């Protein structure tokens, strides 16, 4: 049971003292504080943290590794790698995270070996840590695990391979398109789209109905020029029941695919009573350089209605070369006495 009154964050000197406290919560708080040492006391912090890697409390061991990673203590690498087989599952996961956070490529062989662990949670975290530590070398070892027996690991693997945007991952992603688990196949389709490959259009259309993947899927369908997806996208954009962000993503995809229903779909989000997706829609309009929607953005410059005005300034600047209304809107924002006004003035000077 967690303490009712957890200890306050100690100052640095108190943390050095508290690493020897009997109370594990005090030692854990000390370990957390030592991860943010004054610039001239990093060596002291590291020296105090090292013994905590063998602490009897799993929470303390985990926090010590996290803090040593924050201080980039390469001398702790071997002991962190040894914790891949710790008896506590949280400590094992933190060890894998810390090994990547250290940024020391000497950890790569151990992380690759962890991909073959009997524990699925270890394999899951190893995928992310390899992709973070060595993205330029990750494609081959990750591709070798596409037949992992755990569907969550395979789904994570598909996402990680796609995020690499490495052509060497294309073969593995193509193989994952046929996975029986939708999350795996859809993740692979999105990854292939990042490489300009439209082999997963069917999976992407299916993903339009997935709340977690809808927006990425809509982007991907536009990215690969999937004309066959126009009607499903148009249905999504016109739906009364779907979140506004989904409708904005579908509208943007329609614009990219040359369908005239895209602009009205984006306009409907920009002018909706609710504002939860308005900034996102503004950003999309700027990225698309859709000058037909410049008047709506110019009106928002006078009354942002929930839009981040900095995002609005960036979008208006993209439209300004082709739209007097966008230029006027940018000038309106430039009159503000805040960050958005400053950014609008910078953009006007660059124009």
C-alpha positions as MATLAB code, in Angstrom:
seq = 'XXXXXXXXXXXXXXXXXXXXXXXXXXXXXXXXXXXXXXXXXXXXXXXXXXXXXXXXXXXXXXXXXXXXXXXXXXXXXXXXXXXXXXXXXXXXXXXXXXXXXXXXXXXXXXXXXXXXXXXXXXXXXXXXXXXXXXXXXXXXXXXXXXXXXXXXXXXXXXXXXXXXXXXXXXXXXXXXXXXXXXXXXXXXXXXXXXXXXXXXXXXXXXXXXXXXXXXXXXXXXXXXXXXXXXXXXXXXXXXXXXXXXXXXXXXXXXXXXXXXXXXXXXXXXXXXXXXXXXXXXXXXXXXXXXXXXXXXXXXXXXXXXXXXXXXXXXXXXXXXXXXXXXXXXXXXXXXXXXXXXXXXXXXXXXX';
ca = [
       0.000    0.000    0.000;
       1.342    3.449   -0.918;
       1.981    5.796    1.999;
      -0.846    8.215    2.767;
       1.623   11.082    2.932;
       4.470   10.420    0.465;
       7.723   12.226    1.252;
       8.333   15.622   -0.221;
      11.039   15.922   -2.864;
      14.269   16.476   -0.894;
      16.929   19.004   -1.768;
      20.138   17.624   -3.230;
      22.082   17.365    0.018;
      19.143   15.731    1.789;
      18.899   13.239   -1.061;
      22.544   12.276   -0.623;
      21.742   11.564    3.011;
      18.460    9.763    2.362;
      19.931    7.107    0.091;
      20.737    5.316    3.337;
      17.312    5.800    4.944;
      15.457    2.787    6.341;
      12.208    3.862    4.682;
      12.131    2.705    1.033;
       9.920    5.638    0.031;
      12.617    8.031    1.280;
      15.284    6.161   -0.680;
      13.121    6.246   -3.801;
      12.526   10.001   -3.407;
      16.261   10.492   -2.937;
      17.010    8.479   -6.077;
      14.564   10.594   -8.078;
      16.113   13.854   -6.849;
      19.640   12.693   -7.632;
      18.683   12.330  -11.265;
      18.645   16.128  -11.501;
      21.923   17.180   -9.852;
      23.567   20.599   -9.965;
      26.016   20.771  -12.839;
      29.079   20.557  -10.615;
      27.787   17.638   -8.524;
      26.953   15.010  -11.139;
      29.736   12.710   -9.970;
      28.385   12.795   -6.402;
      24.908   11.937   -7.603;
      26.110    9.008   -9.668;
      28.220    7.645   -6.823;
      25.224    7.771   -4.482;
      22.913    6.122   -7.013;
      25.077    3.114   -7.871;
      24.486    1.229   -4.591;
      20.737    1.681   -5.038;
      20.826   -0.508   -8.147;
      20.950   -3.457   -5.733;
      18.396   -2.075   -3.292;
      15.954   -4.575   -1.792;
      13.057   -2.360   -2.944;
      12.068   -2.747   -6.592;
      10.820    0.855   -6.668;
      14.215    2.114   -5.538;
      16.099   -0.034   -8.065;
      13.869    1.234  -10.849;
      14.259    4.881   -9.842;
      18.030    4.548   -9.503;
      18.280    3.250  -13.070;
      16.058    6.028  -14.361;
      18.174    8.680  -12.658;
      21.473    7.195  -13.799;
      20.144    7.211  -17.356;
      19.155   10.864  -16.962;
      22.713   11.694  -15.918;
      24.057    9.664  -18.883;
      26.258    7.537  -16.633;
      27.855    5.091  -19.049;
      29.633    3.406  -16.158;
      26.261    2.064  -15.004;
      25.502    0.309  -18.287;
      26.614   -3.208  -17.373;
      24.682   -3.177  -14.121;
      21.589   -1.858  -15.863;
      21.852   -4.596  -18.479;
      22.045   -7.151  -15.683;
      18.628   -5.977  -14.513;
      17.013   -7.236  -17.738;
      16.491  -10.430  -15.736;
      15.437   -8.783  -12.484;
      12.792  -10.638  -10.510;
      10.431   -7.667  -10.662;
       8.645   -7.000  -13.998;
       8.642   -3.226  -13.545;
      12.369   -3.198  -12.896;
      12.950   -5.288  -16.026;
      10.966   -2.815  -18.109;
      12.730    0.203  -16.614;
      16.104   -1.455  -17.249;
      15.288   -1.768  -20.947;
      14.144    1.852  -21.077;
      17.217    3.090  -19.193;
      19.574    1.180  -21.490;
      18.173    3.108  -24.446;
      18.062    6.427  -22.581;
      21.773    6.176  -21.817;
      22.392    6.472  -25.553;
      25.323    4.036  -25.385;
      25.308    1.686  -28.355;
      27.177   -0.930  -26.376;
      23.713   -1.830  -25.073;
      22.495   -2.861  -28.522;
      23.595   -6.545  -28.444;
      21.893   -7.058  -25.079;
      18.726   -5.374  -26.325;
      18.702   -7.548  -29.447;
      19.148  -10.608  -27.252;
      16.179   -9.424  -25.173;
      14.004   -9.787  -28.267;
      14.259  -13.543  -27.688;
      13.282  -13.401  -24.021;
      10.634  -15.818  -22.801;
       8.818  -12.854  -21.271;
       6.588  -10.970  -23.751;
       6.807   -7.722  -21.759;
      10.593   -7.823  -22.133;
      10.338   -8.393  -25.887;
       7.765   -5.588  -26.127;
      10.019   -3.030  -24.462;
      13.115   -4.277  -26.290;
      11.440   -3.348  -29.588;
      10.983    0.266  -28.492;
      14.444    0.518  -26.931;
      16.228   -0.773  -30.036;
      14.316    1.639  -32.268;
      15.215    4.516  -29.945;
      18.863    3.639  -29.413;
      19.862    2.685  -32.948;
      17.192    3.640  -35.497;
      19.689    3.288  -38.331;
      20.430   -0.328  -37.357;
      17.052   -1.396  -36.016;
      15.379   -2.659  -39.189;
      17.198   -5.994  -39.400;
      16.850   -7.190  -35.783;
      13.232   -6.041  -35.560;
      12.330   -7.620  -38.896;
      13.614  -10.930  -37.594;
      10.854  -10.948  -34.958;
       7.785  -10.587  -37.177;
       6.591  -14.063  -36.166;
       6.633  -13.314  -32.445;
       3.914  -15.414  -30.771;
       2.512  -12.482  -28.794;
       0.085  -10.274  -30.776;
       0.842   -7.175  -28.692;
       4.542   -7.568  -29.411;
       3.822   -7.958  -33.134;
       1.600   -4.869  -33.117;
       4.309   -2.872  -31.348;
       6.833   -4.256  -33.818;
       4.765   -3.134  -36.804;
       4.462    0.374  -35.368;
       8.190    0.551  -34.588;
       9.238   -0.699  -38.023;
       6.926    1.822  -39.654;
       8.205    4.698  -37.549;
      11.763    3.978  -38.706;
      10.800    5.049  -42.255;
      13.612    2.761  -43.406;
      13.187    1.107  -46.826;
      14.962   -1.943  -45.396;
      11.863   -2.566  -43.254;
       9.510   -2.748  -46.257;
       9.703   -6.534  -46.623;
       8.861   -7.158  -42.977;
       6.001   -4.659  -43.080;
       4.601   -6.276  -46.204;
       4.676   -9.659  -44.493;
       2.821   -8.231  -41.492;
      -0.034   -7.032  -43.722;
      -1.365  -10.595  -43.681;
      -1.353  -10.864  -39.888;
      -4.663  -12.117  -38.487;
      -4.616   -9.429  -35.775;
      -6.033   -6.146  -37.174;
      -3.772   -3.944  -35.040;
      -0.711   -5.622  -36.539;
      -1.855   -5.440  -40.152;
      -3.067   -1.851  -39.818;
       0.177   -0.737  -38.188;
       2.101   -2.346  -41.031;
      -0.080   -0.597  -43.626;
       0.567    2.792  -42.020;
       4.290    2.044  -41.938;
       4.298    1.142  -45.619;
       2.451    4.368  -46.416;
       5.271    6.287  -44.763;
       7.510    4.654  -47.363;
       5.126    5.642  -50.164;
       3.883    2.061  -50.560;
       0.116    1.621  -50.997;
       0.070   -2.156  -50.614;
      -2.005   -1.874  -47.434;
      -4.932    0.209  -48.694;
      -7.504   -2.402  -47.675;
      -6.102   -2.455  -44.151;
      -6.054    1.345  -44.027;
      -9.710    1.583  -45.048;
     -10.544   -0.874  -42.263;
      -8.514    1.246  -39.849;
     -10.794    4.226  -40.516;
     -13.167    2.526  -38.077;
     -10.499    2.215  -35.389;
     -10.536    5.114  -32.921;
      -6.840    4.648  -32.223;
      -5.756    4.608  -35.850;
      -8.394    6.561  -37.761;
      -6.435    9.790  -38.157;
      -3.198    8.068  -39.153;
      -5.105    5.855  -41.589;
      -6.766    8.839  -43.247;
      -3.395   10.556  -43.620;
      -1.882    7.380  -45.053;
      -4.659    6.966  -47.614;
      -4.030   10.484  -48.846;
      -0.281    9.882  -48.822;
      -0.464    6.887  -51.157;
      -3.110    8.409  -53.452;
      -5.683    5.733  -52.674;
      -8.493    6.740  -55.024;
     -10.401    3.597  -54.046;
     -10.688    4.984  -50.515;
     -12.529    8.172  -51.530;
     -16.027    6.974  -50.690;
     -15.133    5.576  -47.227;
     -13.329    8.847  -46.502;
     -16.285   10.885  -47.709;
     -18.616    8.855  -45.489;
     -16.381    9.524  -42.497;
     -16.084   13.232  -43.290;
     -19.868   13.617  -43.516;
     -20.710   11.606  -40.396;
     -22.617   13.394  -37.633;
     -21.459   10.941  -34.990;
     -17.707   10.808  -35.514;
     -15.270   13.055  -33.608;
     -14.437   16.313  -35.352;
     -10.753   15.394  -35.535;
     -11.617   12.268  -37.537;
     -13.752   14.332  -39.892;
     -10.944   16.849  -40.346;
      -8.460   14.074  -41.131;
     -10.852   12.570  -43.660;
     -11.475   15.968  -45.231;
      -7.742   16.580  -45.591;
      -7.301   13.183  -47.228;
     -10.089   13.988  -49.679;
      -8.376   17.267  -50.590;
      -5.150   15.405  -51.249;
      -7.038   12.896  -53.399;
      -8.614   15.710  -55.434;
     -12.172   15.149  -54.242;
     -14.242   18.371  -53.970;
     -15.927   17.175  -50.767;
     -12.720   17.711  -48.809;
     -12.895   21.499  -48.563;
     -16.483   21.616  -47.206;
     -15.572   18.896  -44.700;
     -12.689   20.972  -43.349;
     -14.826   24.118  -43.383;
     -17.441   22.347  -41.270;
     -14.822   21.592  -38.609;
     -13.439   25.148  -38.695;
     -16.896   26.611  -38.136;
     -18.356   23.985  -35.789;
     -19.795   25.022  -32.440;
     -17.332   22.765  -30.679;
     -13.677   23.759  -30.822;
     -11.917   20.524  -29.823;
     -10.471   19.861  -33.300;
     -10.282   23.402  -34.642;
      -6.531   23.858  -34.160;
      -5.943   20.525  -35.870;
      -8.100   21.563  -38.812;
      -6.255   24.893  -39.060;
      -2.950   23.055  -39.123;
      -4.199   20.760  -41.890;
      -5.389   23.708  -43.981;
      -1.943   25.255  -43.701;
      -0.195   22.034  -44.636;
      -2.463   21.616  -47.645;
      -2.097   25.287  -48.582;
      -5.825   25.271  -49.268;
      -6.422   28.934  -50.105;
     -10.176   28.374  -50.463;
     -10.332   28.207  -46.671;
      -8.293   31.366  -46.069;
     -11.411   33.465  -45.242;
     -12.330   31.072  -42.419;
      -8.817   31.294  -40.995;
      -8.821   35.078  -41.329;
     -12.035   35.242  -39.298;
     -10.423   33.098  -36.620;
      -7.575   35.630  -36.429;
     -10.096   38.143  -35.098;
     -11.706   35.655  -32.720;
      -9.682   32.440  -32.359;
     -12.531   30.427  -30.756;
     -10.294   27.794  -29.223;
      -7.593   27.819  -31.886;
      -3.965   28.047  -30.815;
      -3.082   31.461  -32.313;
       0.517   30.426  -32.999;
      -0.717   27.487  -35.087;
      -3.097   29.892  -36.806;
      -0.257   32.302  -37.598;
       1.806   29.512  -39.167;
      -1.133   28.367  -41.299;
      -2.000   31.894  -42.457;
       1.615   32.489  -43.440;
       1.510   29.460  -45.707;
      -1.638   30.729  -47.397;
      -0.636   34.407  -47.590;
       1.299   34.198  -50.888;
      -1.919   33.128  -52.625;
      -4.555   34.882  -50.522;
      -5.131   38.494  -49.547;
      -7.520   37.285  -46.841;
      -4.777   35.164  -45.265;
      -2.342   38.068  -45.385;
      -4.909   40.292  -43.679;
      -5.476   37.652  -41.022;
      -1.764   37.434  -40.356;
      -1.622   41.206  -39.945;
      -4.505   40.984  -37.459;
      -2.570   38.468  -35.381;
       0.525   40.660  -35.575;
      -1.300   43.283  -33.495;
      -1.452   40.934  -30.503;
       0.883   41.525  -27.576;
       1.799   37.894  -26.954;
       3.738   34.970  -28.410;
       1.324   34.651  -31.319;
       1.703   38.331  -32.178;
       5.468   38.049  -32.068;
       5.400   34.994  -34.331;
       3.005   36.686  -36.777;
       5.323   39.699  -37.013;
       8.273   37.397  -37.697;
       6.326   35.647  -40.447;
       5.338   38.963  -42.010;
       8.978   40.039  -42.033;
       9.912   36.763  -43.750;
       7.195   37.159  -46.399;
];
